[in-house]
Amino acid sequence: MKRQTGRGVRAASAAVAAMCAVLALSGPAHAADPAPYAFDPGAKRVTGAVANADAPPLEAGSVYRSSIKPGEKLYYRVNLDATSDAYVSAVVVPRSPEAVVAYGDGITVSIRDRNDSPCGSDDALVGSAEFARPMSAYAVRTVKEGSSYCQEAGAYDVLIERKSKETSSPEEWDLEIRHDVEPALKEPGSQPTAAATEFASEPPAPLPMSAPRAARSGGTGFNDATGLEPGEWKDALSPGQNRFYRVPVDWGQQLFVTAELSNSNASTAYLGNALSLSLANPALGHVDDAVLSYSGRPASVSLDPLPPVAWSNRYASADAVSAMRFAGWYYVSVGLSPEVAEKYGSGPVKLTLTVQVKNEAQASPYAGAAGIFGVSDDDRDMARSGQSAPQAAKSATLRLVGVAGIGAGTVLVLGLGVWTLLARRGQGQGAPVAAEGNQGRTSPYGGPPQAW
């Protein structure tokens, strides 16, 4: 068999590689049913320690997978500097939507100094919506001028404790743990050190008829949460399902969210905890939640009015205000109780999410890149198109592959054109000189002589 020239081989190989990459990234046309919760595929496995001396380290900017049993207290460790606010969040995920839970079940997350004093802590607990679902909480180490509490640089413990009633299911729960550090300010000490005590709590006017009203299916975890811009978005939830969405909220902006269940003709039975609506901030700290009762008629529930995003909110005593401390993606999660199936059947119930964002965006206070604590033009594009983070990454890769494929294809076509031109010239003006070692030999394949 004859060999292709090096340039043709490289061009053909590039084109084939580009095509293979596109096919690999495109995936199957019909994906399997989603898992109950979509963990970050890049999460590293880590085992929490019973003794803090054995605690595994958590690196800033990383995501981890772990698990916790009822009543366990597990230690992890972080290294903090003396100038940055730091966050460790944990998403606790019951392994079955049918798991039995009780009021007060859940986890507590805390960052603790070397004397075991808590620098900051938060709970993710089952409330009035007593059904199993993913819940998030974060612990914060805040640096504040004039404070001597948890301000030193060095190693700090992270303690995650699970609370569980005797009547609750005894299975392990999975954990998705994140550690993030806030960027430095442009002007250290320039931001207020006291939270505003008042803010406009009136919801915005109803959305105009021209606002987006389209179907958008939510993700199955924080990692693949579906982007939303202001508008009315339609989805459907089956009993026991949870959906995740994300909304970019910039500095100075104020978020309002309402969830509505459509009517059902199956029953008029009353359920006091049919749907759970929750909001988490960019570091996955819990902001607010609400529970919707349902009796087969249209029903809606809204999050309490929240303040505009501001640096000074972190010094507020109210947790919901304190959590609105930075810009970025804010995560909306909605869960439908498994008990709905007993009263209304196992089919999906139609859901409408209304998202509104007030005020113009203000400038970022950070000196450099904001990372997860900011809103970029790409973020707004993802919200507009309804992309999740993995979908956006795949689209970017496909664009790069497409450009590479077009370039390789062009080279291949040009190479074939030159080869054809040489062949015709050889036939019309006499064959070119044969390669050394093939003098006097003709190719059995036709065309100009090649090394074969």
KOLLOVO-260861 format. One record per residue: residue in three letters; x, y, z of N, C-alpha, C in turn. Coordinates in steps of 0.001 Angstrom, whole numbers, plus 500000, padded with zeros to 6 digits. Each point is the difference from the previous one (the first is absolute). Example, Ala and Ser with C-alpha at 12.3 -4.5 7.8 and 13.67 -1.06 7.14 Angstrom:
ALA513190494310507800499110501190500000500900501200500000 SER499650501050499280500820501190500060499230501090500730 
This chain:
MET500859498804500000499141501196500000500884501230500000 LYS499606501034499205500822501207499946499779500847501243 ARG501009500749500356499937500890501145499582501390499548 GLN499228500728500866499708501393499714501181500845500414 THR500126501179499373501059500915500409499723500497501396 GLY501055500484500713499854500439501385498961501083500181 ARG499959500993499091499055501102500152498575499495499850 GLY499746499120499038498654499456499818499564499176501181 VAL500943499204500559499676499183501168499611500875501176 ARG500792501070500212499688500875501127498650500676499831 ALA499692500448498779498719500669499768498843499037500186 ALA500144498792499429498923499020500138499806499595501447 SER501128499826500717499907499608501403499304501076500810 ALA500316501272499727499365501090500732498509500028499738 ALA499615499808498737498577500009499670499267498856500676 VAL500592498804499971499374498847500644499906500216501503 ALA501082500550500603499978500251501446498910500990500353 ALA499866501041499176498953500991500269498628499372499936 MET499778499157498954498700499347499867499734499069501171 CYS500999499254500430499832499081501135499683500780501268 ALA500682501133500190499740500803501199498578500514500010 VAL499517500454498829498620500476499930499031498886500337 LEU500220498807499436499105498880500284500051499615501463 ALA501214500037500585500119499613501404499294500987500907 LEU500123501302499672499393501013500843498496500069499816 SER499519499623498809498567500102499753499219499036500854 GLY500557498831500260499343499038500874498827499343499322 PRO499315499076500688498873499305499418498830500947499805 ALA499151499665499038498851500853499714498985499950501121 HIS499892498875500679499034499856501080500730499533501250 ALA500165500913500955500716499662501229499100499214500932 ALA500610499253500887499245499239500982499385500946501020 ASP499065499502500788499385500811501034501071500542500936 PRO499875501251500427501045500582500851500049499360501367 ALA501170500059500614500173499480501356499261500907500975 PRO499721499528501216499312500849500977500743501294500301 TYR501327499982499964500789501210500218501256499923499142 ALA500296501076499293501176500038499123501176500591500758 PHE500880499144500497501207500474500667500969500578498970 ASP500845500902500449501045500548499148500916498855499561 PRO500134499748498675500819498863499559501475500157500330 GLY500440501238500286501399500214500350500278499915501484 ALA498986499657500797500182499936501451500969498884500380 LYS500882500285500967500962499023500490499414499260501197 ARG500247498717500057499515499200501128500860500269501234 VAL499349500198501135500711500250501246499190499409501142 THR500686499483501000499343499401501163500242500878501216 GLY498917500465500603500133500808501200500562499191501150 ALA500687500672500927500649499330501127499199500200501278 VAL499986498965500827499340500093501303500824500866500944 ALA501340499936499872500920500813500813500541501140499151 ASN499983501210500533500424501137499190501479499929499623 ALA500796499273500775501425499845499671500191499261498681 ASP498999499227499585500086499221498759499209500637498861 ALA499536501228500176499117500619499021500684500178498648 PRO499344499600498905500571500201498663499875501466499583 PRO500946500516499227499955501414499600499014500238498855 LEU499418501189499999499151500474498913500685501197499360 GLU500212499952498704500676501087499299498992501015499481 ALA500372501265500057499130501064499508499748499828498506 GLY498753500183499589499624499862498608499703498583499574 SER499983499056500941499773498598499672498659499510500529 VAL499531498890499406498745499359500392500311498562500403 TYR499309499504501026500281498678500550498707499215500192 ARG500125498657499920498901499092500319500349499248501278 SER499027499905500892500187499263501240498656499420500404 SER499896499457501184498740499458500499500016500064501522 ILE498800499922500583499884500112501457498838499147500493 LYS500217499335501139498980499146500594499221500772501066 PRO498835499500500390499242500659501075500842500128501270 GLY500012501189500571500721500231501245501493500218499847 GLU500553499862498797501452500165499818500416501465500079 LYS501245500187500465500655501300499993501321499815499274 LEU500133500627498848501162499793499144500790501290499828 TYR501336499861500064500897501146499893500706500034498642 TYR500178501211499505500816500304498834500851501210500399 ARG500927500407499148500897501098500391500216500954498833 VAL500089501301500325500307501023498997501115500892500528 ASN500788500540499095501027500983500343499527501367499531 LEU499889500953500914499479501319499693501058501065500226 ASP499932501081499204500899501126500239499335500968500982 ALA500625501131500235499481500948500993499245501158499366 THR499732499904498671499379501141499322498734499666499224 SER499708498715499775498906499628499103498849499344500741 ASP498779500366499616498828499270500476499966498639499307 ALA499745498957500783500058498633499474498696499273500279 TYR499685499038499118498726499293500055500210498504499779 VAL499301499200500780499931498556499767498523499625500006 SER499525499487498879498592499612499894499893498488499908 ALA498849499494500411499713498577499880498568499842499509 VAL499839499233498934498680499593499532499797498578500500 VAL498947499792500797499710498672500512498912499394499122 VAL500229498754499552499117499378499010499536498638500498 PRO498748499870500461499467498670500312500031499131498749 ARG500344498742500165500197499141498832498698499538499362 SER498891500174500678498713499620499429498970501058500318 PRO499175500382499016498931500961500298498944499418500936 GLU500020498685500150499043499339500885500533499859501429 ALA501204500497500269500566499901501349499093500710501009 VAL499860499399501161499168500575501054500822501035500756 VAL499493501226500068500673501057500737498999500634500960 ALA500547500712500976499156500666500993500442501447500143 TYR499142500805500567500309501403500240501289500120500825 GLY500960500788499515501270500180500707501112499099499521 ASP499709499015499145501068499180499415500853500873499077 GLY501283499704499903500863500739499091501428500080500491 ILE500694501057499610501411500153500358500260501413500513 THR501078500113500767500556501290500406501431500062499490 VAL500361501122499372501354500207499485500627501161500774 SER501219499809500481500675501080500723501487500017499674 ILE500574501215500003501455500190499953500437500342501414 ARG501055499328500479500377500118501405501500500276500125 ASP500368500813501003501411500308500202500679498871500778 ARG501285500201500352500770498924500631499532499703501417 ASN499176500861500567499433499751501324498560499496499914 ASP499572499616498782498674499444499739498880501023500166 SER500343501286499941498964501033500028499482500209498574 PRO498682500029499814499466500157498637500178501412499478 CYS500577500117498795500132501301499338498705500357499287 GLY499293499000499550498732500178499309499375498645499774 SER498669499944500041499324498725499801498633500233499379 ASP499451498943499415498681500072499383499420498593499956 ASP498666499938499934499283498723499966499305499810498663 ALA499880498755499586499110499599498910499080498942500594 LEU498802500426500397499108499131500763498647499859499317 VAL499403498832500171498637499777499529499062500860500839 GLY499182500802499329499046500854500696498592499462499862 SER499094500913499720498602499588499906499731499118498788 ALA500831500104498964499892499082498864500775498733500343 GLU499317499063500634500672498821500541500116498896498953 PHE500854500245499006500322498941499038501458500137499603 ALA500594498880499607501434499953499699500306500757498715 ARG501036500846500046500411500778498831501394500561500271 PRO500732500373498959501304500641500213499838501335500712 MET500895500269500953499997501267500738501435500488500127 SER500178501314500046501360500545500073500144500956501175 ALA501223500099500486500346500942501064501482500326499861 TYR500404501173500520501425500311499976500447500624501309 ALA501269499839500278500639500653501139500916501094499457 VAL500084501110500736500727501172499524501034500429501029 ARG501207500319499541500967500712500816500095501414499422 THR499499500984500750499979501389499542501146500777500651 VAL500759500705499172501066500867500501499422501391500191 LYS500159500545501201499447501317500294501008500802500805 GLU500232501224499559500968500865500675499588500237501448 GLY500963499855500900499740500212501417499586498758500740 SER499737498904499274499604498756500652501226499122500245 SER499992499277501098501089499056500302499501498561499947 TYR498810499819499475499330498703500028500161499290498664 CYS500756498896499991500207499195498787500626500820498866 GLN500914500884500305500610500874498995501386499530499559 GLU500617499105500745501383499620499721500087499097498773 ALA501165500063499350500296499059498925500383498660500601 GLY499684498917499285500380498679500475498935498958499711 ALA500127498842500662499084498884499788498745500163500854 TYR498852499710499396498716500003500688499295498681499719 ASP499242499533500988499208498791499811498649500335499376 VAL499512499084499189498628500042499502499280498796500584 LEU498928500244500722499254498923500641498615499902499368 ILE499646498800499536498656499732499471499344498966500898 GLU498873500366500578499281499141500931498631499665499421 ARG499632498725500114498683499589499511499056499728501163 LYS498828500597499898498942499792500983498923499119499377 SER499503499036500771499002499077499461499153499446501131 LYS498705499992499806499093499424500990500033498479499927 GLU499602499362501096499995498541500033499015499408498996 THR498961500753499681498995499508499061500410500194498543 SER501099500692499756500426500290498628500795498841499418 SER500084499962498678500763498950499316501468500071500414 PRO500637498836500248501378500005500526501088500022498930 GLU499650500144498721501010499925498944500963501183500034 GLU501182499762499454500958501088499790499419501030499038 TRP500381501246500204499687501056499045501287500437499323 ASP499892500340498729501162500491499262500222501482500286 LEU501248500423499852500376501400500191500744500499498771 GLU499699501212499574500773500710498983500545501256500683 ILE501317500053500157500635501035500819500818500930499098 ARG499876501295500228500755501010499248500725500924500970 HIS501187500432499571500757500997500768500356501144499062 ASP499561501212500347500258501171499175500544501141500852 VAL500818500838499371500572501174500661499636501223499170 GLU499529501043500669499569501207499301501212500809499540 PRO499915500636498811501125500800499507500260501233500874 ALA501179500566499832500372501204500752499280501220499452 LEU499770500978500852499344501235499604500959500918499247 LYS499437500859499137500813501006499313500659500927501014 GLU499212500406500988500489500887501046499683499378501352 PRO500950499301500607499736499361501296499474501001501017 GLY498954499600500709499420500866501009499043501039499464 SER499731499957498679499143501024499406498515499674500121 GLN499670498755500274498594499607500048499404500217501391 PRO498681500267500086499354500204501297500137498769500886 THR500073500212501290500111498883500946498721499824500804 ALA498921500608499524498689499823500633498958499860498903 ALA499084499057500196498978499744498990498932501084500029 ALA499435500278498821498873500927499930498802499376500720 THR499271500800500717498875499476500788498684500041499243 GLU499941500725498884498771500102499239500284499807498512 PHE499042499405499310500083499871498551498578499867499458 ALA499840500309498720498681499932499380499537498552499915 SER498856499713500609499515498622500040498811499759499081 GLU499551501058499315498868499827499094500443499243498748 PRO499260498954499621500376499284498778499815500894498782 PRO500699499714498925499849500807498787498620499807499378 ALA499694500847499044498720499890499297499938498674499252 PRO498791499509499732499882498735499241500749500082498684 LEU500492498860499574500764499959498755499116500355498815 PRO500521500725499024499219500311498803499747498752499159 MET499028500092499128499663498849499164501163499613499089 SER500905500956499735501132499717499122501133499271500706 ALA499899499829501328501054499305500748500054498535499584 PRO501169499359500129500117498594499589498998499107500733 ARG499318499156499235499079499001500546500260498727499200 ALA500899499184500500500413498819499245500299498853500945 ALA500088498807499427500316498805500784501501499910500210 ARG500406499770501230501404499750500332500048498931501072 SER500594498889499670500112498907500960501179500242500930 GLY499753499950501309501058500221500971501000498863500034 GLY501176500277500547501018498975500167499700499118501195 THR500878499048500250499811499075501120501030500208501101 GLY500677501143499984500967500331501037500488501427499807 PHE500805500488500942500572501331499860500938500061498802 ASN500692498908499719500986499997498931499369500188498630 ASP498815499420499760499373500104498678498724500837500035 ALA499915500931500960498832500860500114499784500793498711 THR498739500125499593499638500671498753499982501511500180 GLY500617500730499073500029501452500065498643500611499719 LEU499646501039500755498752500732499798500284501493500018 GLU499375500737499106499958501451500075498613500389500495 PRO499758501279500305498668500391500442498920499584499005 GLY498912499456500520498915499521499156499190498953500723 GLU499062499389499290499209498883500516500437498736499284 TRP500372498992500778500589498791499444499182498782500435 LYS499686499156499042499116498871500243500790498699500038 ASP499666499150500938500627498698500162498944499054500550 ALA500373498791500330499090499036500613500791499153500973 LEU499374499678501135500648499211501051499164498775500301 SER500670498851500090499344498785500478500217499901501505 PRO499123499319500719500185499855501449501378499424500332 GLY500690500633500947501341499574500403501114500625499193 GLN499684500742498947501027500620499164500426501360500549 ASN501244500366499668500544501312500327500582500616498736 ARG499775501285499794500535500710498846500843501177500485 PHE501069500294499239500934501065500373500145500987498843 TYR499980501280500350500134501094499044500994501013500579 ARG500505500898499159500911501025500489499737501319499276 VAL500130501082500744499697501339499500501198500907500300 PRO500554500710499009501100500926500293499458501263500678 VAL500543500329501161499584501186500751501255500809500303 ASP500069501198499480501221500812500119499912500915501223 TRP501111500701500268500058500931501120498896501049499880 GLY499288500234501075498931500987500019498665499496499507 GLN499949498792499503498745499478499458499223499201501047 GLN498694499932499807499091499385500964499201498916499288 LEU499950498813500589499388498826499381498648499683500638 PHE499035499673499148498674499560500446499651498715499257 VAL499532498980500743499678498701499400498654499511500527 THR499145499526499094498716499407500349499850498665499278 ALA499497498992500692499720498695499404498497499753500047 GLU499456499482498904498559499741499912499751498596499463 LEU499132499257500681499546498700499512498674500173499277 SER499879499329498863498763500055499240498934499132500666 ASN498763500160499556498908499196500552500117498542499571 SER499340499135500734499946498576499693498547499546500054 ASN499621499138499066498638499456499991499914498661500713 ALA501133499552500580500022498679500615499381499979501382 SER500094501131500740499539499990501390499900501436500502 THR499380500141501157499987501287500702500552499824501415 ALA500740498913500218500548499715501323501003501082500395 TYR499982500370501273500873501067500489501336499426500453 LEU501091500636499547501353499670500445500661501292500476 GLY500401500017501255500582501215500564501438500246499606 ASN500688498990499446501422500146499657500273499372498641 ALA499217500385499008500108499361498688501285500373499278 LEU500434501250500141501153500459499223500917500838500868 SER501311499808499812501016500779500707500737500874499002 LEU500119501284500293500723500977499178501162500540500819 SER501232499879499474501188500431500754500913500839499124 LEU500771500868500659500976500850499316501345499870500692 ALA501073499820499197501376499951500508500833501038499266 ASN501013500542500680500839501027499378501158499372499211 PRO500865500792499370501068499436499160500950499041500718 ALA500159500136501328500833499066500764499172498843500555 LEU498758499880499523499048498961500411499586500121501460 GLY500041501214500509499441500257501313498490500170499899 HIS499284499436500954498550500106499998499573501443500231 VAL499077500494499159499502501367500123498602500000500605 ASP499065499308499344498611500033500448499275498795499422 ASP498847499677500587499166498937499447498539500288500304 ALA499126499278499329498561500139500196499349498667499652 VAL498838499764500583499269498747499790498617500326499454 LEU499561499223499026498706500220499355499023498892500373 SER498837500381500475498916499034500202499205499883498704 TYR499302498871499833499359499709498707498732499196500224 SER498961500345499244498740499249500088499379499804498628 GLY500846499895498984499514499730498655499643501236499215 ARG500023501169500629499733501264499316501319500745499784 PRO500035500954499060501231500773499817500430500640501315 ALA501299499893500305500519500538501259501425500480499774 SER500372501069500708501342500547499829500594500376501342 VAL501329500086500028500730500418501190501229500781499551 SER500373501023500766501144500847499652501015500006501135 LEU501253500206499635501017500241501013499743501364500635 ASP500391500139501270499867501299500660500840501034499251 PRO499590501273500034500820501043499362501418500002500561 LEU500952500043499106501411499956500379500664501324499636 PRO501070500382500701500657501278499700500788499930498705 PRO500317501144499412500919500010498863501364499448500432 VAL500693499392499063501325499451500285500941501132500404 ALA500630499861501161500911501032500495501050499371500912 TRP501208500552499962501091499517500843499616500062501474 SER499363501081500404499703500208501412498949499041500548 ASN499286499303499132498986499053500485500613498928500899 ARG501269499705499816500642498924500769500025500293501498 TYR499811501236500375500031500359501414498605500053500626 ALA498977499589499235498636499992500524499798498805500929 SER499121500159500974499712498907500931499045498978499393 ALA499144500419499069499065499078499356500729499184498941 ASP499872498683500068500734499123499077499655500270498543 ALA498711500227499707499598500213498614500621501274499434 VAL500161501038500818500631501242499559501508499791499860 SER500602499356500961501443499759499983500429499197498784 ALA499148499088499560500351499140498872500007500736498674 MET499377501179499926499983500790498755501219500928499985 ARG501179499420500153501229500762500227500877500139498781 PHE499715499307498918500820500132498802499193499664498759 ALA500506500490498865499372499740498714500349498595499523 GLY499306499562498951500277498693499419498714499266499664 TRP500130498690499795498836499160499734499290499694501319 TYR498710500291500057499163499607501130499144498808499560 TYR499966498976500847499421498710499627498612499808500612 VAL499037499734499134498622499723500411499757498498499869 SER499569499372501082499667498571499945498547499802500409 VAL499338499079499320498588499709500236499853498494500142 GLY499312499564501058499780498576500227498527499713500221 LEU499508498916499380498605499596500164499944498779500910 SER499187500080501024499924498942500996499571498665499390 PRO500617498884500412499541498683499545498552499724500393 GLU499515500686501039498630499787500457498976500447498962 VAL500414500837499078499089500436498936499505498801499201 ALA500859498984499829499610498814499232498833499270500650 GLU499933500013501327498921499296500698498647500657499765 LYS499991501317499818498747500742499860499657500315498547 TYR501043500197499177499771500496498643500584499105498908 GLY500556498863500370500615499123499019501458500337499773 SER500685499141499285501450500133499828500398500881498821 GLY499025500494499252500324500831498842500516501361500395 PRO500628500709499053500568501319500307498927501058500187 VAL500336500996500805499155501172500216500698501194499357 LYS499240500802499268500603501140499303500422501079500994 LEU501195500547499743500608501006500871500323501242499187 THR499760501182500576500428501262499394500859500753500998 LEU501193500395499566500888500830500817500003501414499430 THR499725500969500836500082501400499598501230500617500649 VAL500901500512499185501263500579500461500039501468499604 GLN500267500872500967500159501423499717501254500526500712 VAL500705500890499336501213500613500543499873501509499839 LYS500061500717501112499886501460499989501378500651500055 ASN500073501226499495501153500902500114501085499698498967 GLU500726501053499669501150499876499105501196499441500764 ALA500855499284499287501189499417500633500991501078500373 GLN500665499817501127501047500909500467501369499370499795 ALA501038500785500153501370499527499770500422499007501078 SER500837499059499603500545499028500944501009500672500920 PRO500036499633501284500971500599500920501356499297499989 TYR500140498909499229501214499188500058501122500577499143 ALA501212499715500411501175500520499296500235499263498689 GLY499739498710499982500257499195498807498754499257499553 ALA500233498826499402498886499187499511499106499583501170 ALA498696500081499784499049499696501067499740498509500146 GLY500248499210498962499709498568500076498510499763500180 ILE499640499148500960498582499689500225499267501147500667 PHE500740501031500456499385501107500724499759501211499096 GLY499645499761498763499723501071499063499118499504498874 VAL499529500921499183499157499694498847500690500534498753 SER500241499141499038500663500378498757498987500036498858 ASP500444500518498855499152499982498811499677498564499588 ASP500965499099500172499742498590499686498911499427500905 ASP500011500397501270498949499538500918498629500459499524 ARG499909501255499587498716500520499512499559499270498736 ASP500963499666499141499668499235498796499471498617500359 MET500622499372501001499542498670500419498597500061500593 ALA499720501065500747498659500159500559498986500212498886 ARG500392500768498992499100500293498886499699498736499196 SER501010499167499797499821498792499187499543498800500806 GLY500019500111501330499564498891500837501046498923500194 GLN501273500340499829501055499001500125500409499778501450 SER500364498760500289500667499670501254501494500170499793 ALA500781499899501074501456500125499877500596498913499098 PRO499610498706500156500551498982499097499615500235498543 GLN498764500452499746499595500273498629500808501143499401 ALA500250501033500786500797501124499505501422499552499684 ALA500580499158500867501349499502499751500045499150498741 LYS498963499178499809499943499155498800499864500854498746 SER499163501039500060499821500884498848501306500686499632 ALA500738500458501019501278500655499730500976499033499344 THR500024498751500471500888498996499419499602499692498563 LEU498692499889499756499522499723498651500378501125499038 ARG499938501250500487500387501108499137501476499900499622 LEU500839499668500998501428499861499718500256498843499039 VAL499301498888500241500164498835499129499518500326498597 GLY498902500760499907499474500368498694500980500825499208 VAL500640500975500672501001500821499329501171499136499552 ALA500446499096500880501116499119499633499617499097498839 GLY498744499506500034499540499107498935499929500710498663 ILE499495501261500012499923500761498764501405500251499449 GLY500932500366500901501368500245499554500650498758499413 ALA499828498869500683500593498755499513499363499580498690 GLY498675500187499894499310499635498766500475500843498833 THR500228501289500252500486500880498942501368499554499514 VAL500896499678500943501335499519499630499904498729499182 LEU499098499091500404499859498730499299499512500222498575 VAL498992500879499830499478500279498658501078500633499129 LEU500734500970500563501066500630499225501069498988499611 GLY500341499107500935501006498983499698499563499078498878 LEU498720499592500033499487499126498944499982500734498657 GLY499696501331500058500000500772498757501384500063499380 VAL501010500244500827501380500035499497500395498646499441 TRP499618498938500695500348498636499535499383499747498630 THR498723500405499823499317499795498718500668500793498890 LEU500380501264500323500657500845499000501317499386499547 LEU500789499502500953501271499366499644499785498765499151 ALA498946499257500338499723498781499241499678500336498548 ARG499156501035499806499628500368498636501205500509499220 ARG500827500795500690501190500519499320500924498855499615 GLY500084498998500903500872498869499696499509499235498789 GLN498649499862499873499456499249498873500158500777498694 GLY499921501350500102500057500793498771501406500346499562 GLN500972500038500890501351500463499662501060498962500282 GLY499586498797500271500982498994500352500081499836501479 ALA500227498785500429500009499710501428501180500656500671 PRO499813500494501223501129500545500737501026498914500315 VAL501157500437500389501069499059500316499576499146501171 ALA500190498701499897499588499093501073500896500193501203 ALA499460499668501172500776500094501228501161499051499959 GLU501050500393500737501194499166500048499643498653500584 GLY500462498935499339499676498638500437498835499444499226 ASN499275500838499213498892499524499191500221500348498525 GLN501279500269499610500307500372498632499537498893499060 GLY499279500421498921499591499045498991498786499212500369 ARG499419500216501208498833499222500420498759500864499862 THR498907499435499639498727500716499901499075499525501103 SER499126500904500398499080499661501083498866499147499491 PRO499671498897500666498871499165499587498671500665500328 TYR499991501123500740498761500670500396499613501143499079 GLY500820500306498969499715501102499105500470501302500612 GLY499927501097499186500411501310500511501502500095500031 PRO500496501049500617501444500217500041500685498949500857 PRO501265499673499699500715499014500820500097500468501441 GLN499851499080500943500121500258501428500938498974500597 ALA500452500277501204500726498956500740498979499022500496 TRP500135498697499662499006499006500381500663498685500307 
